Amino acid sequence: MKGGPAEKGYSMFKNRFLLFTAVFFAAAVSLPYIWGMMMSAPGWHFTGFTRNIDDMAVYMSWVTQNASGGPVTYNLFQPDRGGLQFNVYTIALGLLARALARVCSVPSAAALHAARAVQAFFLPFAFYSFSGFFLKKESFRKWALLVFLFGSGFGFLCPASVDRWQPEAITFMSAYLNPLFTVSLILMLLCLKNVFSGKPFFGAVFLLLLGNIHTYDVVIVAALWGGYAVRELVRSKDLRAFGANLAWGLFGSLSTLFNLYLYLRDPIYKSRVDTVISSPEPWYVLTGFGLPLLLAFASLYMYRKGTLDIRKIWIAVFWLVAGLAVIYIPFSQQRKFIMGYMIPVALLAGPAAAILFSRAKNAKRIAAAAFVALIAVTNIANMGQDMSLLLSNQTAARFCPYISGEDTEIMEWVKKNTSLCCDVITAPPQLALLIPGYTGRRVYYGHWSETPEYNKKLKEYMEMCRGGRLAGSVAILPADAENAPAHTIYKTQSYKIVLPE
């Protein structure tokens, strides 16, 4: 009988499972940052980031610009005004950063971390709701959720596997390192859930947001939406439903078309997108999903034998195949299309994992914990490496996670004494990377991908330190740099700020 005490107890257990999983996941992806703050030495400031600091510096620059009140952002990692962007996500974080400015010194970093933690908490709920479209049994959905959140591959044995170095591929690494990736995963799940439920209007709304926030993900979502619409047309011959899917799909693509317009009209934006970031060999993609992928194949085998019930399994299988195909489309940043691939892997791996561990009737919690530890080995190794590197002020992407009091002093001077619209700052690599996010000022060079001809401009800075011609309107040089044809206007123990004469 529905609504009885047994069902209420079961429902409560389900909610407790989700709540506990969400809290544990959000805490797990925050652990290295808590460690980083605890390890800060006197006189040193933790940037708030443990890996891929160069990418986070870009997001900080966008949030800092939006916090100043403007709805659009520009590429601050090069001397020319360009790289225009309109991103509703960073606008929202900019408003949050403006509120946080009263209580913290780097509000853009604080806003990014607040978003990261909140999104990590809600991501499990989004996937669990989405999984109900495919998996009828609650046990299947629970194990699928664990695979989705904590799954990784054989990167602990093979460093070239994508789970070792590519956050887009692995849910845990995305939630740990990049809030932009986490919100994109949530939007992908919400969009496809509405499409598969026959609600293309709401799917279009979420696709519109996704195309604006992280355009690359639209490719796989469009492939899945299109495949679903065509199959439903063949199955039901319902032209009206097909027309609705087509119309709302085109509407949801407007934000993507706007970014395509920027790509065609803005050479700085185009230069950034054209940076070559190729996908690795297929072997390293497959090993990156390791045991979860093997479990997915096990579920497919059981389904084929008629011993497993998975609804709409063709969608998950299509995603498995199409997800591998799109990352080899001849496009400069093809590897970014891997985002969300753990979704179909988890949907298929969950049932096999549930059956495999079903014999642990009296030790389900122990079995679940052991399974999570098993599939999360590479994620644990990645976090362990990052936490270890923090002790020596290093990160996996060469930039330092801690900056000295002098560094913050220099950036405060830049923020107070330079112009947002007119000045271009030339600085050492570490400061050049952080100045846009910390101060909102433009730099002559600063990011390997955002700065056109980055290596050439870095060499120019090295020449400046040896007395060469100054580039930009304000230069930050080492205090012992050879005298350039310039006028020193500010000096610390390690730096001097000079103006061209």
N, C-alpha and C positions, 0 to 999 in steps of 0.2 A: 504493500500500500504506500503510495507516494506521500511524502510529507511526514512520514513517521519518524520516530526517534533514531532508527538505524540510518535512514537516509540523511537526517540532519547531522548525525555524528560523522558520517562519511564525508559530507560536504565540508564540515569543519576541518576534517583531516586534510582534505584537498587544499583548502585555503591555507592551512598552516604549512603545508608542504611548499606551496608557492611563495608564501611570505618568507619562510626560512631560507629558501633557495635564493630569493631576490636579495635579502639582507646579506647572506653569505657571499654571494657573487659581487655585490657592490663593495663589500669590505675587502674581499680578496684582491680586486683590481686596484684598490687604494693603498694596499700595504706598502709597496715600494716608496710611495710619496710620503707616507707617515715616517718611514725609516729615513728618508732623505732629510726631512725637517729635524728629526732627532739627532742626526749626525752633523748638523751645521756647526762649524767651529766658530768661536768668538771672532767677530769682525768680518765674517763671510755671510753671504746671502744666498739662500737656495733659490734657484730660478723656478723651481716647482716642476721640473721635467727631468726624466731619467734616461730617455732614449729619443732619438729623432727630434732633438731640440730645434734643428733647423726648420722642420715642418711646423712645429708649434709656434715658432717665432713668427711665421707667416700669419697664422690664425690670430696671434696676439696683435699683430699690426692691423688686421681688419677690425678686431673688436675695439682697439684703441681709437681708431678713426671713427667708428660708429658711436663710440661713447662721447666723442666730442660734439655730436649732434647731427652729423651728416648721414643721409640714408645710403650714400654710395661710398665705395672705397676705391683706392688706387694702389698700384704696385709701388710701394715705397722703397723697394730694393734696387732701384736704378735711378739715374739722375733726371730723366725726362718724365713729364706728367703724362701718364697713360696707364693702361691696364685697368680701366674702369670696371667695377663690379657692383652688382646689387644683390645682396644675400640676406634674406629675411632672418636666417638663423643668427648671423653675426650682428644684425640690427638688434635682435632680442637680447643677445649677450652684451651688446654695447649698453643697453639700458640697465642691465644688471650690473655691469662694471661701473656705471655712473653712480649707482646706489652704493656699491661697495667701496668707492673711492674715499668715503668718509672714514672707513675703518681699516683699510689696508693700503700698503705702499704700491703694490702692483695689481690694480683692480682687474686688468684684462686677464692675467693668469688666474686670479681667484675666480673670475666668472667662468672660465673654461673648466676649472676643476669642479666647481659647483654643478655645472651642466653634466660633466662626466659622471659624477657620483649619482645624480638623480636619474639620468638616462640608464645607467647600469642597473639601477633598481627596477625600472619599469620595463626594460627589455625582456626579462623572463616572462612577464605577463603577456606581452605582445606575441611572443613565439608560442606560448602555451595556448592562447586563443586561436592562433592560426593553425596549429597542429590538429585541432579538433575537426578541421575540414577533411583531414586525411585519416586520422587514427581514432577509432571508436573506443578502444579500451583505454581507460585512465592510466593503467600501468605502462602502456606503450608511450603515451604522451609524456609521462614523467621521465622515463628513461631517455626519450628523444630530447627533452629539455636539458637533461644533464649533458648529453653529447653536444648539443648546440652551444651551450655556455662554456663548457670546460674542455671540449675536444681539441686535440692537436694530433700531430703525426709523429714521424720518426726523425724529427729534426735533432733530437738528442743524440742520434747516431749518425745523421747525415746533415752537416751544417748548411748544405745548399738547399735543403727542403724549404718550401715557402713558409712553413710554420715557424721557422727559425728567424726569418727576417722580414716577412711581408705581412704587416698588420691587417690589411684588407681581407686576407684569406681566412683568418682565424677570428672567431667571435671574441674570445677572451682577450686577444692582443688588441683588437679594435677598441674594446671597452676600456682596456688598460691604458692605451696610448692616445687615442684620438676621439674626442667627443663628437666631431663631425661624422666619423664613421658610425658611431653608435646611433645617432639620431637618424642617419640614413638607413640603417638596418631596420629601425622601428617603422620608418615610412614605407620601406619596401614591403614589410609584413602587412601593414595596414592597407596599403594599396591593393595588393594581391588578394588579401582576405575579402575585401569588398567586391573585387572583380569576380572572384570565384563564387561569391554568394549572390551574384546577380544584381549588384549595386554599382554599376559603372560610374555613376555620377560621383559617389564618394571616392571611388578608386581614382578618378581623374583629379580630384582635389589633392589627394595625397601624392599623386604623380607630379602635379604642378609644383608642389613644395619640394619634392625630391629633385626634380630637374633644376630648380633654382639653387638648392643647397649643395648637391653633389651630382652633377650632371651625368657622370660616367655610369651611374647605376641605372639610368633610364634604359640603357641598351638591353640588359638582360630582362628587365621588367617588361619592356615593349615586346621582346621576343616571346615571353610567357603569356602576356595578354593576347597577342596576336594568335599564338598557337591555340590558346583556349577558345578564342572567338571563332576561329576556323573550324575547330573540332565540334563545337556546339552547333555551328551552322550545318555541318555535314550530318550530325546526329539528329537534330530536330527540324531542320529546314526552316527555321524561324528567322526570316530576313529582317524582321523588325528588331529582334534582339541583337542581331549582327550589326545592323545599322547604328544602334545605340552604342554598342561597344566601339565601333569605328569613330563615331562622332565624339564621344567623351574621351576616347584615347587621343584623338587629335587635339582636343581642348587641353588635356593634361600635358601635351607636348609643347605648349606655347612657351613655357619658361626655358625649355631646351632650345627652341628656335631662337629665342632672344640671345642666349649664350652663343649660338652659332653666328648670329648677326655680329656680336662683339668680336668673335674670332675673325670674321671676314673684314671687319672695318678697323680694328685696333691692332697695329703691328706689335705692340708690347704684349698685349694679351695673347696674340697669336704665337709670339716667340716662346712664351711660357708653356702654352699647350703643346707646342711642337718639340719640346724637350723629349728626347728619346728615352723611354722607360719600358724596355722590352720584357715580355714574359719569359720565364725560364723554360728549360726543356720540359716536356710533358712528364718525364719521370720524376722530376723534382716537385711538380705540382701534386702528383699522385701520392708520393711519399709524404708530402706535407699534410695529408689527411689520414694517413696511416690506418690504425685500428678502426676508427669510425667508418672509413670507406670499406674496409673488409667486412664489417658488420652490415653495412648497407647491401653489399653483394650477397651476404648470407640471407638477408630478408628477401631479396629478389628471388633467390633460389627457393626459399620456403613458399613464397607466393606462387611461383610457377608450379610447385608441387601440390598446390591447393591446401596448404596447411597454415596459411597466414592471411588475415583479412586487412587489407589496406585499401581505403577508398580513393578513387581518382589517382591511382598509382602512376598512371601515365604522365601526369604533370611532374611528379618528382623525377621520373626517369628522363623525361624530356629536359628538365632542368640540369640533371647530371650531364647529359650529352651537350646541350647548348651552352652550359656554363663553361665547359672546356673549350668549345669551339670559338666563343666570342673573344677569349683572351689571346687568340692568334689572328684576329682581324688586323689587317695591315694599317695600324694606327699608331701614332708615336707613343702614346701612353697606354698601350693595350693591356698591360698587366693589371691595371686598376679595375678592369671589368670582372675580376674574380670576386669582387665584393658579394657577400651573401651566399657563396657556394656551400658553406657549412649548413645552410637551411635544408636543402634536399638530402644531403648526406645524413643529417640528424634525423630527419623524418623517416628515412629508411633504416637507419642503424638502431633507432629506438626499439622497435619490436624485437629484433634479434637479441639486443642486450637484455630486454625484459625476460625473454624466454630463457636465455643463458643463465640468468641469475634467479630464475623463479624457484629453483630448488632450495635457495637459502630462506626457507619459510620463517624460521625463528631468528634470523639474523639479517633482515632486509636492510637495516640501516648500516650495518657493517659492510654488507655487500655493496651498497651504493657508494659508501665512502671509499672502499677499495677500488671500485670501478672508476670513480672520479679521479683518484690518484693515478690510476693506470693510464687513462686517456689524456691526462693533463701534464704528463712528465715534461714535455718540451716547454709548455707554458711556465711550469715551475723553474725549469732550467733558465729560461729567458729572464724571469724576475730575479732569480738568484744571481745571474751574471750582472744585471743592472745594479742590484743592491751592493754587490761586491765592488763594482767599479766606482760607486759613489764614495767609497772609503779613500780612494786615491784621486778624487775629483776628475773622474773620466766618465764618458758615456760611450755607447756602442757606435755613435756617429761623430766621434772625435771632438765635439765641443764640450766645454766644461759645464757641469751642472751647478757649480757654485761660482759666484763672482765676488770679488773683494769689495771692501768698503770704498776703495778708490774708484772702482768701476762704477758703482752706484753714484758716487760723487760727480764723476765726469758726466754721467747721463743726466743727472739732475741739473748740472750746469747747462748742458745742451738744451734741455727742455725749457729752461727759464730764459735763455739768452739767444736763442735762434728762432728764425721765423718758419712757420709751418709751410708757407707757400713759396718762399724764395730760397732758403738755404738748403744746400746739399752737403751732407756730412761724409767725410772720408775718414775711416777709422781702422784699427786692427781688426782681423777677422771676427773674433769673439764679440767685440763691441759693435761692429758693423752689422752683425746678425741680430743683436738684441735691441739696438737703438730704435728701429721702427715700432716695435711692440711696446717698449718702455716709454718712449717719448712722443711717438707719432710723427717723427721727423724722417725725411727722405735721406737715403745714403747713396753714395756713389756706386758701391757694390755691397753685397751682403749675403746673398743666397745662391747656391750653385744652380738652381733651376729658375728662380725668379729674376735673377740678374742676367741680362743678355751679355754674352762674352765674359762670364764670371772670371775665368782663369786669366784672361788678358788684363782685366782690371785689377785683379789681385797682384799680378806682377807689377802693374803701374804703382800700386801702393808700396810695394817693396822698394821700388826705385825712389819713391818719395822719401822713404826713411833713410836713403843714402844720399840725400841732397838733390833729388830730381825735381822736376816740375810738379807743382801741386795741382791736384784735380779736385773739383768741387769748390764750394765757397768757404767751408770751414774744415780744417784737417786736425785730426787727433793723432799725434805721433808719439813714439817712445821718448821719454825725457832725454835720453842720450843720443837721439838721432842726430845725424850731421845737419849743420845749419843749412836750411833751404832758403831760397829767396822769399822769406815770409816774416811776419811779425807775430811774436808770441804774445797772447792776450791772457792766458791762464795756464797755471802749471801746478802739478802735484809731484809727488816723489817719483812716480812711474811714467807720467804722461805730460805732454805739453800740447795746448790747443793753439793753433797758428792760423793766421789769415794770409792769403797771398798778398805780396806787396805790389 
